[in-house]
Amino acid sequence: MGKGPGEETALPYVEGRVVHDADAHVFETPGWLDRYLEPALRERLGAQVASGHPRLNVDRLVAKQRDPEFRSRDAEEVMLRKGFEAQGAFIAEDRPGALDHLGFASQLVFTTAFLGPLTQLEHKDDLELAYGFARAHNRAMTEFCAVDPRLLPACFVPLADMEASKSFATETIEMGAAALMISSACPKNHSPSHIGLDPVWAAAQEAGVPVVFHVGGGTFMSSTYKKNGAAPVKDFTGGDGNFTSVSFMAIPTAPMQTLATMIIDGVLDRFPELRIGVIEQGAAWVPGWMWSMDSAADAFRKNEERLHRLSMRPSEFVRRQIRVTPYPHEPVGRIIEASAAPEVFLFSSDYPHTEGGRNPLKRFQESMTEVPLAAQEAFYRTNFEDLMGPTLARLQSAA
């Protein structure tokens, strides 16, 4: 397994087994999207949305990354450095070296700064801006990841305009997307299970490209919950937003509802080869959610024809087609046992975000001491390969 902080790290963090990383990130410097975004659309964006991290001193960040003394410790500190200090966080040509030190067979790479804005723009009225912004984001992501076939870009597809989303999904796949990221929050004017979105799922299934959700694309806890008469709680500051223990509880709400709707309305039945990833939204909720969907199917089957049309129970669609990344602080072994679904769960590092911790391999492994070796292999390797399907081999063999 991996080396812990402070140990000798001449070898990669991962050694002796194949491990795919289902959640990694790029950190965007000011103006990161400028050359990808049409000028007319840039003027309609707020400055902070367009710039990513507008207050950063990029010259100082680059100078530190180019300092020989700092770089001499890349291997031993690969899991210690977070944010813009991490190797390859924002300089694309440095990311392959980081992967060498990490030892991951591949990384599914997401934005950091634009997880929220992509969803927020989709839920507003300026859809030209929403799709244009998504297109610029996708161009930037595919270019960043083009430096190494182990880097798999997650590109965003808005679902607000069903007709536009058909061609946009195809365009995004042809651009080189390894995964189609969608909001886990419901579109503004229609269900995510609407038959008008079937061409999107068909395009993904035909290309062997998964559809993925990511934290930041869902619904947030009402701020009224914070008005409890006590002093404000200090937020945990990480890559994807600021969370407290209470707001953390709202994270899986959107994917639970969205996926349940898609399953019950037959989307996964109509597209049996479609794979869906739920990334950085935890996994402790999955066993109870599977039981609840099965209970709902039993309770409402008498009056709902759509439940009669399903070829399997809802939980069986989860086992066949949905893959979920736990947080490193969650009891993965108990989650696998409770769900009876070792085929569902995936390893992720969240590199280089703070939330991933300094030794996720150790934390995951300690929670899986009673998990059979075949299920451990599924967690670290084969469940990700199932999620990515032919896309993983296609992108890596093309290099």
C-alpha positions as a Python dict, from the first residue, in 0.01 Angstrom:
ca = {
    (1, 'M'): (0, 0, 0),
    (2, 'G'): (98, 366, 6),
    (3, 'K'): (364, 538, 210),
    (4, 'G'): (253, 753, 500),
    (5, 'P'): (366, 1112, 563),
    (6, 'G'): (723, 1130, 681),
    (7, 'E'): (817, 782, 559),
    (8, 'E'): (1078, 707, 295),
    (9, 'T'): (913, 779, -41),
    (10, 'A'): (1162, 676, -306),
    (11, 'L'): (881, 456, -435),
    (12, 'P'): (545, 600, -546),
    (13, 'Y'): (268, 659, -294),
    (14, 'V'): (88, 358, -446),
    (15, 'E'): (293, 46, -497),
    (16, 'G'): (220, -320, -553),
    (17, 'R'): (-130, -283, -695),
    (18, 'V'): (-324, -101, -967),
    (19, 'V'): (-523, 191, -825),
    (20, 'H'): (-739, 430, -1026),
    (21, 'D'): (-827, 768, -877),
    (22, 'A'): (-1192, 856, -939),
    (23, 'D'): (-1162, 1212, -811),
    (24, 'A'): (-881, 1460, -876),
    (25, 'H'): (-877, 1830, -958),
    (26, 'V'): (-712, 2115, -1138),
    (27, 'F'): (-669, 2447, -956),
    (28, 'E'): (-756, 2741, -1180),
    (29, 'T'): (-542, 3057, -1181),
    (30, 'P'): (-690, 3400, -1267),
    (31, 'G'): (-800, 3418, -1630),
    (32, 'W'): (-784, 3040, -1672),
    (33, 'L'): (-1085, 3041, -1906),
    (34, 'D'): (-1008, 3365, -2089),
    (35, 'R'): (-869, 3217, -2410),
    (36, 'Y'): (-1146, 2955, -2427),
    (37, 'L'): (-1443, 3184, -2363),
    (38, 'E'): (-1599, 3393, -2640),
    (39, 'P'): (-1540, 3765, -2567),
    (40, 'A'): (-1907, 3852, -2589),
    (41, 'L'): (-1987, 3591, -2326),
    (42, 'R'): (-1700, 3698, -2102),
    (43, 'E'): (-1856, 4041, -2069),
    (44, 'R'): (-2178, 3884, -1940),
    (45, 'L'): (-2001, 3687, -1669),
    (46, 'G'): (-1919, 3823, -1330),
    (47, 'A'): (-1548, 3892, -1292),
    (48, 'Q'): (-1503, 3640, -1012),
    (49, 'V'): (-1679, 3362, -1202),
    (50, 'A'): (-1467, 3420, -1512),
    (51, 'S'): (-1139, 3452, -1324),
    (52, 'G'): (-1150, 3158, -1087),
    (53, 'H'): (-923, 3284, -806),
    (54, 'P'): (-880, 3655, -887),
    (55, 'R'): (-666, 3751, -585),
    (56, 'L'): (-385, 3505, -642),
    (57, 'N'): (-29, 3615, -712),
    (58, 'V'): (37, 3376, -999),
    (59, 'D'): (399, 3484, -1046),
    (60, 'R'): (475, 3391, -687),
    (61, 'L'): (300, 3055, -726),
    (62, 'V'): (494, 2973, -1043),
    (63, 'A'): (822, 3086, -886),
    (64, 'K'): (770, 2847, -598),
    (65, 'Q'): (694, 2560, -838),
    (66, 'R'): (1015, 2640, -1025),
    (67, 'D'): (1232, 2660, -714),
    (68, 'P'): (1479, 2366, -731),
    (69, 'E'): (1491, 2323, -353),
    (70, 'F'): (1109, 2306, -333),
    (71, 'R'): (1089, 2066, -628),
    (72, 'S'): (1356, 1839, -481),
    (73, 'R'): (1096, 1726, -224),
    (74, 'D'): (820, 1653, -477),
    (75, 'A'): (819, 1276, -424),
    (76, 'E'): (827, 1276, -45),
    (77, 'E'): (566, 1554, -14),
    (78, 'V'): (330, 1456, -296),
    (79, 'M'): (42, 1384, -55),
    (80, 'L'): (134, 1658, 193),
    (81, 'R'): (110, 1958, -37),
    (82, 'K'): (-241, 2083, -107),
    (83, 'G'): (-397, 2348, -326),
    (84, 'F'): (-168, 2554, -547),
    (85, 'E'): (142, 2418, -371),
    (86, 'A'): (74, 2068, -500),
    (87, 'Q'): (273, 1943, -797),
    (88, 'G'): (70, 1975, -1117),
    (89, 'A'): (-219, 2151, -948),
    (90, 'F'): (-226, 2426, -1210),
    (91, 'I'): (76, 2371, -1438),
    (92, 'A'): (-29, 2102, -1683),
    (93, 'E'): (321, 1989, -1778),
    (94, 'D'): (396, 1919, -1411),
    (95, 'R'): (98, 1688, -1362),
    (96, 'P'): (256, 1375, -1520),
    (97, 'G'): (536, 1397, -1265),
    (98, 'A'): (280, 1414, -987),
    (99, 'L'): (111, 1102, -1126),
    (100, 'D'): (446, 925, -1129),
    (101, 'H'): (495, 1007, -761),
    (102, 'L'): (136, 916, -676),
    (103, 'G'): (145, 589, -867),
    (104, 'F'): (-217, 604, -978),
    (105, 'A'): (-298, 429, -1304),
    (106, 'S'): (-530, 714, -1399),
    (107, 'Q'): (-709, 1016, -1255),
    (108, 'L'): (-1056, 1143, -1341),
    (109, 'V'): (-997, 1519, -1331),
    (110, 'F'): (-1253, 1784, -1234),
    (111, 'T'): (-1254, 2162, -1210),
    (112, 'T'): (-1227, 2327, -870),
    (113, 'A'): (-1339, 2688, -914),
    (114, 'F'): (-1625, 2624, -1155),
    (115, 'L'): (-1815, 2336, -996),
    (116, 'G'): (-2070, 2576, -850),
    (117, 'P'): (-2090, 2832, -1132),
    (118, 'L'): (-2156, 2567, -1398),
    (119, 'T'): (-2470, 2457, -1216),
    (120, 'Q'): (-2571, 2808, -1111),
    (121, 'L'): (-2558, 2938, -1469),
    (122, 'E'): (-2759, 2640, -1592),
    (123, 'H'): (-3039, 2733, -1352),
    (124, 'K'): (-3059, 3095, -1469),
    (125, 'D'): (-3231, 3232, -1779),
    (126, 'D'): (-2927, 3308, -1999),
    (127, 'L'): (-2883, 2964, -2153),
    (128, 'E'): (-2653, 3090, -2428),
    (129, 'L'): (-2415, 3193, -2150),
    (130, 'A'): (-2464, 2865, -1962),
    (131, 'Y'): (-2376, 2651, -2264),
    (132, 'G'): (-2097, 2885, -2376),
    (133, 'F'): (-1941, 2881, -2032),
    (134, 'A'): (-1964, 2502, -2021),
    (135, 'R'): (-1799, 2478, -2364),
    (136, 'A'): (-1509, 2699, -2252),
    (137, 'H'): (-1468, 2491, -1937),
    (138, 'N'): (-1463, 2172, -2143),
    (139, 'R'): (-1200, 2305, -2382),
    (140, 'A'): (-980, 2405, -2089),
    (141, 'M'): (-1020, 2069, -1917),
    (142, 'T'): (-943, 1862, -2225),
    (143, 'E'): (-635, 2072, -2302),
    (144, 'F'): (-505, 2045, -1946),
    (145, 'C'): (-547, 1667, -1949),
    (146, 'A'): (-398, 1625, -2297),
    (147, 'V'): (-45, 1621, -2151),
    (148, 'D'): (-86, 1264, -2025),
    (149, 'P'): (-326, 981, -2120),
    (150, 'R'): (-362, 894, -1751),
    (151, 'L'): (-549, 1223, -1702),
    (152, 'L'): (-917, 1181, -1784),
    (153, 'P'): (-1112, 1508, -1824),
    (154, 'A'): (-1461, 1542, -1679),
    (155, 'C'): (-1655, 1783, -1900),
    (156, 'F'): (-1986, 1951, -1819),
    (157, 'V'): (-2314, 1912, -2008),
    (158, 'P'): (-2603, 2143, -1906),
    (159, 'L'): (-2947, 1982, -1923),
    (160, 'A'): (-3156, 2302, -1916),
    (161, 'D'): (-3239, 2300, -2288),
    (162, 'M'): (-3314, 1945, -2394),
    (163, 'E'): (-3274, 2014, -2767),
    (164, 'A'): (-2943, 2194, -2720),
    (165, 'S'): (-2813, 1925, -2485),
    (166, 'K'): (-2842, 1658, -2755),
    (167, 'S'): (-2583, 1815, -2983),
    (168, 'F'): (-2380, 1951, -2691),
    (169, 'A'): (-2331, 1603, -2546),
    (170, 'T'): (-2206, 1471, -2880),
    (171, 'E'): (-1979, 1774, -2924),
    (172, 'T'): (-1836, 1724, -2576),
    (173, 'I'): (-1763, 1357, -2636),
    (174, 'E'): (-1595, 1438, -2968),
    (175, 'M'): (-1389, 1704, -2789),
    (176, 'G'): (-1229, 1426, -2585),
    (177, 'A'): (-1435, 1411, -2266),
    (178, 'A'): (-1369, 1104, -2056),
    (179, 'A'): (-1688, 1166, -1856),
    (180, 'L'): (-1996, 1385, -1894),
    (181, 'M'): (-2053, 1577, -1573),
    (182, 'I'): (-2409, 1691, -1506),
    (183, 'S'): (-2566, 1872, -1213),
    (184, 'S'): (-2706, 1646, -948),
    (185, 'A'): (-2961, 1921, -882),
    (186, 'C'): (-3282, 1889, -1085),
    (187, 'P'): (-3296, 2105, -1401),
    (188, 'K'): (-3507, 2418, -1361),
    (189, 'N'): (-3803, 2327, -1583),
    (190, 'H'): (-3810, 1949, -1627),
    (191, 'S'): (-3711, 1625, -1461),
    (192, 'P'): (-3367, 1472, -1523),
    (193, 'S'): (-3564, 1163, -1629),
    (194, 'H'): (-3752, 1348, -1907),
    (195, 'I'): (-3762, 1143, -2227),
    (196, 'G'): (-3637, 1450, -2414),
    (197, 'L'): (-3296, 1386, -2254),
    (198, 'D'): (-3276, 1029, -2385),
    (199, 'P'): (-3045, 1137, -2672),
    (200, 'V'): (-2792, 1255, -2412),
    (201, 'W'): (-2790, 918, -2238),
    (202, 'A'): (-2784, 742, -2576),
    (203, 'A'): (-2477, 938, -2685),
    (204, 'A'): (-2297, 857, -2360),
    (205, 'Q'): (-2389, 489, -2379),
    (206, 'E'): (-2285, 455, -2742),
    (207, 'A'): (-1949, 623, -2676),
    (208, 'G'): (-1888, 427, -2356),
    (209, 'V'): (-1853, 754, -2164),
    (210, 'P'): (-1998, 767, -1811),
    (211, 'V'): (-2223, 1038, -1674),
    (212, 'V'): (-2097, 1173, -1340),
    (213, 'F'): (-2218, 1392, -1057),
    (214, 'H'): (-1979, 1587, -833),
    (215, 'V'): (-2017, 1778, -510),
    (216, 'G'): (-2086, 2144, -585),
    (217, 'G'): (-2345, 2059, -848),
    (218, 'G'): (-2626, 1981, -608),
    (219, 'T'): (-2847, 2166, -365),
    (220, 'F'): (-2722, 2345, -56),
    (221, 'M'): (-2854, 2353, 296),
    (222, 'S'): (-3077, 2649, 371),
    (223, 'S'): (-2875, 2915, 552),
    (224, 'T'): (-3163, 2946, 800),
    (225, 'Y'): (-3030, 2634, 972),
    (226, 'K'): (-2731, 2842, 1083),
    (227, 'K'): (-2953, 3083, 1277),
    (228, 'N'): (-2943, 2883, 1599),
    (229, 'G'): (-2881, 3160, 1852),
    (230, 'A'): (-2522, 3052, 1907),
    (231, 'A'): (-2191, 3186, 1782),
    (232, 'P'): (-2108, 3113, 1416),
    (233, 'V'): (-1932, 2782, 1351),
    (234, 'K'): (-1596, 2804, 1183),
    (235, 'D'): (-1618, 2654, 834),
    (236, 'F'): (-1395, 2376, 712),
    (237, 'T'): (-1223, 2534, 413),
    (238, 'G'): (-1145, 2293, 132),
    (239, 'G'): (-1133, 2272, -243),
    (240, 'D'): (-1501, 2257, -323),
    (241, 'G'): (-1651, 2500, -76),
    (242, 'N'): (-1682, 2564, 293),
    (243, 'F'): (-1864, 2301, 498),
    (244, 'T'): (-1960, 2242, 858),
    (245, 'S'): (-2085, 1919, 1011),
    (246, 'V'): (-2446, 2030, 960),
    (247, 'S'): (-2417, 2150, 598),
    (248, 'F'): (-2223, 1832, 521),
    (249, 'M'): (-2543, 1637, 584),
    (250, 'A'): (-2715, 1798, 282),
    (251, 'I'): (-2455, 1685, 26),
    (252, 'P'): (-2619, 1355, -84),
    (253, 'T'): (-2972, 1496, -98),
    (254, 'A'): (-2964, 1591, -467),
    (255, 'P'): (-2800, 1272, -604),
    (256, 'M'): (-3033, 1054, -397),
    (257, 'Q'): (-3344, 1221, -541),
    (258, 'T'): (-3213, 1262, -895),
    (259, 'L'): (-3089, 906, -931),
    (260, 'A'): (-3401, 760, -770),
    (261, 'T'): (-3613, 952, -1020),
    (262, 'M'): (-3401, 835, -1313),
    (263, 'I'): (-3417, 474, -1195),
    (264, 'I'): (-3791, 467, -1124),
    (265, 'D'): (-3874, 650, -1448),
    (266, 'G'): (-3680, 388, -1641),
    (267, 'V'): (-3373, 577, -1768),
    (268, 'L'): (-3130, 308, -1653),
    (269, 'D'): (-3361, 38, -1788),
    (270, 'R'): (-3370, 204, -2131),
    (271, 'F'): (-2990, 246, -2130),
    (272, 'P'): (-2852, -65, -1961),
    (273, 'E'): (-2490, 3, -2061),
    (274, 'L'): (-2493, 359, -1926),
    (275, 'R'): (-2270, 408, -1623),
    (276, 'I'): (-2317, 681, -1363),
    (277, 'G'): (-2057, 799, -1112),
    (278, 'V'): (-2138, 985, -790),
    (279, 'I'): (-1816, 1161, -698),
    (280, 'E'): (-1717, 1327, -370),
    (281, 'Q'): (-2068, 1309, -228),
    (282, 'G'): (-2001, 1034, 22),
    (283, 'A'): (-2130, 679, 36),
    (284, 'A'): (-2264, 616, 388),
    (285, 'W'): (-2612, 699, 256),
    (286, 'V'): (-2607, 437, -18),
    (287, 'P'): (-2726, 124, 169),
    (288, 'G'): (-3031, 292, 323),
    (289, 'W'): (-3108, 465, -6),
    (290, 'M'): (-3108, 133, -190),
    (291, 'W'): (-3344, -14, 72),
    (292, 'S'): (-3570, 292, 54),
    (293, 'M'): (-3603, 268, -324),
    (294, 'D'): (-3692, -99, -304),
    (295, 'S'): (-3947, -20, -32),
    (296, 'A'): (-4095, 258, -247),
    (297, 'A'): (-4122, 19, -541),
    (298, 'D'): (-4305, -234, -325),
    (299, 'A'): (-4535, 25, -166),
    (300, 'F'): (-4642, 199, -486),
    (301, 'R'): (-4628, -86, -737),
    (302, 'K'): (-5005, -141, -726),
    (303, 'N'): (-5082, 209, -854),
    (304, 'E'): (-4781, 300, -1070),
    (305, 'E'): (-4745, 141, -1411),
    (306, 'R'): (-4386, 265, -1441),
    (307, 'L'): (-4286, 36, -1154),
    (308, 'H'): (-4439, -262, -1334),
    (309, 'R'): (-4232, -180, -1643),
    (310, 'L'): (-3898, -196, -1460),
    (311, 'S'): (-3705, -510, -1545),
    (312, 'M'): (-3534, -522, -1202),
    (313, 'R'): (-3570, -387, -852),
    (314, 'P'): (-3424, -35, -807),
    (315, 'S'): (-3132, -159, -597),
    (316, 'E'): (-3029, -394, -877),
    (317, 'F'): (-2989, -100, -1115),
    (318, 'V'): (-2756, 57, -859),
    (319, 'R'): (-2541, -255, -851),
    (320, 'R'): (-2531, -278, -1229),
    (321, 'Q'): (-2480, 85, -1328),
    (322, 'I'): (-2398, 327, -1045),
    (323, 'R'): (-2053, 375, -889),
    (324, 'V'): (-1992, 590, -578),
    (325, 'T'): (-1682, 732, -406),
    (326, 'P'): (-1681, 725, -25),
    (327, 'Y'): (-1505, 989, 181),
    (328, 'P'): (-1189, 858, 351),
    (329, 'H'): (-1344, 915, 695),
    (330, 'E'): (-1639, 685, 616),
    (331, 'P'): (-1642, 315, 724),
    (332, 'V'): (-1611, 167, 377),
    (333, 'G'): (-1602, -194, 495),
    (334, 'R'): (-1929, -154, 683),
    (335, 'I'): (-2085, 29, 386),
    (336, 'I'): (-1992, -254, 150),
    (337, 'E'): (-2128, -513, 393),
    (338, 'A'): (-2454, -324, 457),
    (339, 'S'): (-2523, -265, 88),
    (340, 'A'): (-2416, -615, -20),
    (341, 'A'): (-2282, -433, -326),
    (342, 'P'): (-1900, -443, -346),
    (343, 'E'): (-1932, -356, -716),
    (344, 'V'): (-2057, -4, -638),
    (345, 'F'): (-1775, 171, -448),
    (346, 'L'): (-1458, 340, -578),
    (347, 'F'): (-1132, 477, -445),
    (348, 'S'): (-1063, 849, -478),
    (349, 'S'): (-790, 1081, -346),
    (350, 'D'): (-941, 1426, -417),
    (351, 'Y'): (-586, 1531, -512),
    (352, 'P'): (-482, 1803, -440),
    (353, 'H'): (-776, 1911, -220),
    (354, 'T'): (-753, 1928, 156),
    (355, 'E'): (-1060, 1706, 199),
    (356, 'G'): (-881, 1402, 60),
    (357, 'G'): (-637, 1397, 348),
    (358, 'R'): (-271, 1307, 353),
    (359, 'N'): (-305, 931, 339),
    (360, 'P'): (-642, 818, 200),
    (361, 'L'): (-507, 474, 108),
    (362, 'K'): (-423, 403, 470),
    (363, 'R'): (-760, 525, 595),
    (364, 'F'): (-957, 326, 340),
    (365, 'Q'): (-752, 14, 396),
    (366, 'E'): (-792, 30, 772),
    (367, 'S'): (-1169, 31, 728),
    (368, 'M'): (-1161, -275, 498),
    (369, 'T'): (-967, -527, 708),
    (370, 'E'): (-1264, -768, 696),
    (371, 'V'): (-1343, -707, 328),
    (372, 'P'): (-1251, -997, 95),
    (373, 'L'): (-953, -936, -133),
    (374, 'A'): (-1172, -954, -445),
    (375, 'A'): (-1388, -670, -311),
    (376, 'Q'): (-1078, -467, -229),
    (377, 'E'): (-954, -514, -585),
    (378, 'A'): (-1294, -397, -706),
    (379, 'F'): (-1273, -86, -486),
    (380, 'Y'): (-926, 16, -603),
    (381, 'R'): (-937, -96, -965),
    (382, 'T'): (-1213, -287, -1139),
    (383, 'N'): (-1516, -80, -1036),
    (384, 'F'): (-1348, 224, -1190),
    (385, 'E'): (-1268, 29, -1504),
    (386, 'D'): (-1634, -72, -1525),
    (387, 'L'): (-1743, 292, -1475),
    (388, 'M'): (-1515, 420, -1750),
    (389, 'G'): (-1578, 131, -1987),
    (390, 'P'): (-1405, 145, -2327),
    (391, 'T'): (-1325, 513, -2276),
    (392, 'L'): (-1035, 430, -2043),
    (393, 'A'): (-864, 199, -2293),
    (394, 'R'): (-945, 427, -2587),
    (395, 'L'): (-794, 740, -2434),
    (396, 'Q'): (-487, 567, -2299),
    (397, 'S'): (-415, 369, -2616),
    (398, 'A'): (-445, 682, -2831),
    (399, 'A'): (-136, 837, -2673),
}
